[in-house]
Amino acid sequence: MPVYTWQGTNATGEKVQGERAAENKQVLRSSLARERIQTKTIKEKSEGRRLNFNIGGGKVKAKELAVFFRQFSVMIDAGLPLVQCLEILGNNQQNETFKNSLLGVRTSVEGGATLANALRAYPKVFDDLITNMVEAGETGGILDTILQRISAHVEKAVKMKAAIKSALIYPVSVIVIALLVVGALLKFVVPIFANLFVGLGVELPAPTRFVIDLSAFIGRFWWLIFLSLGLIVVAIRYIRTTPEGRFQTDKIMLSLPIFGPVLRKIAVARFTRTLGTLISSGVPILDGLEITARTAGNAVIERALMHVRKSIEEGRTIVDPLRESGVFPNMVTQMIGVGEATGAMDSMLQKVADFYEDEVDAATKDLLALMEPMLISFLGVAVGGIVISLYMPLFSMIAKLSG
């Protein structure tokens, strides 16, 4: 479906512009006219270019998607026409990006496109998981049920992400405060004591000399620290632009001693939840594995799932290649094997996802409980070490004078 850029004026005379997919210029002009927009120019974008989804509203949040699909399913279940649902929901969106996308979908559906194909024109808003589930719902005549499943899936993903973020707030805050306090001491306090010691001509112990030298280095080359951090970030991002670099960095993350098990549980929960939702919605297992691999968020999981897909194409069961990958725990492969044997793989995958989401909650709480005393100890040792090293020469002077 062609994509057009348009410019015009709205009912208040304000100039507006945007991009939409439509069957042709006349369909787009009629659609904008119903929105009381008088178009001045409509131009077709060159083929192969993507829609700009950042017009006025930025990205579409997962929470907004969950609310939309929940409302959409209720309206479809109530018997409202599809085009009317999209128009009502689109006009009620505060996010301009989401609003333009939904109105563009409505235009496409009104022009004769299926809902799944209309959603595919906006890949940055509606991913493959959503579009394939919608296509399965349209084919099976259970679109309202599928929309409810999409909403539940997105809500669970948002909940798990929010739990992880909230668990990281405290340790990140403590680390930032510790670095700021140590930096302030080295930048402003230590030089005062250094000048005092030079004037007194006292002999400095090794810890004091180290702190003064570190303060001098930071005072002269503080920009080198930020430059080094920036170069490290750029290097990691560049490495992750290549498939092998992304695979190796994700493999390292999964093998970390403390964070690795938590990241593995998150990946397993996402994999089982996504695949279970797709299979229960009627998406074929091969398509479900491919979609799950692309949305796994981890190159190690992605490569393992694509290997599993290839093995199934060759006639093997899903359990053996999952076990051979060495990525998934034995409990996961055994439960999936039971689900495959009993014909209830979708429900078994959902049970595994529920279990590992609870495991992620417990693991993040345990990790926070473990990190709290470690961070406090780090802050105390860093600040206390600097203060004690600065007062050591003074203690020596006082001892000599009293002697």
C-alpha angles and dihedrals in degrees: 000000000000121000120223133196114214140186129194148120129277129221092282093051094253117145113247134177140176149138129265141168114239140158091247142334094273093055090049092047091051092047092052091046090058086056089053092250117141107209122217102176133016119183130177115235119234114271117266096029118121127234115263103240095181097076106135099325114052120214127354112244122227090237090058090051092050093051091046095052092045091053091041092055092049092051093047090048089051090058101252116153115261095239092050092050092052092047094050094045093043095052091048094057118109092197107084092205092055092043094052091046094051093046089049090052089050090052092052093047090048088053092057104270121133117251092247093053091045090053091049089065087071104050094162090061103032114036129202093270092059097042094048092048091049090049090052090049093051092048094048096041093239100108094140091054092047092050089053090051091050090051092049091047093051092045092053091048091050091048093052092046092049091050091053093047093049090050091054096049095081100048093043091050092050092049092049092048091048093051092047093049094047091045092050092049093049094043102043112011104040095055090057091055091043091057090047092053092048090053093048093046094220124159110253123220120233097260091052093048090050093052092047092048090048090050091050091049093050091046092055103031105029089125089059090062093054091043091053092049090049092050091050091052092047091047093051091048091049092050090051092055089074120071094232093046091051090048093050095046092048090048090053091049092053091050096052111123099236108014097036097076091048092050090048091052090049091051093048092048091050093046096049094042093050097044092044092051092049095048093047088052093056100259111146116255094244093051090044093054092048093050092044091051092053092048096041094100092217126084093211092056090043094054092046093051093048088052089051090050092051091049092052090051087056090055103263126131121254096245101065098052090044090054093044092054091068090212101099124064118251092247091059094050092045094051091046088050091053090048092050092049094048096041092242100105094135094057091042091052090050090051091051090049091051091049095049094044087057088047090053091052092050093044093051091050091049091047091051091049090051096046097047097073091038092055093045089050091050092050092047095047094046097047095034092048092054093047094047093047089053093051097045094085090047090052089051091050093049091049092052093047093048089048 
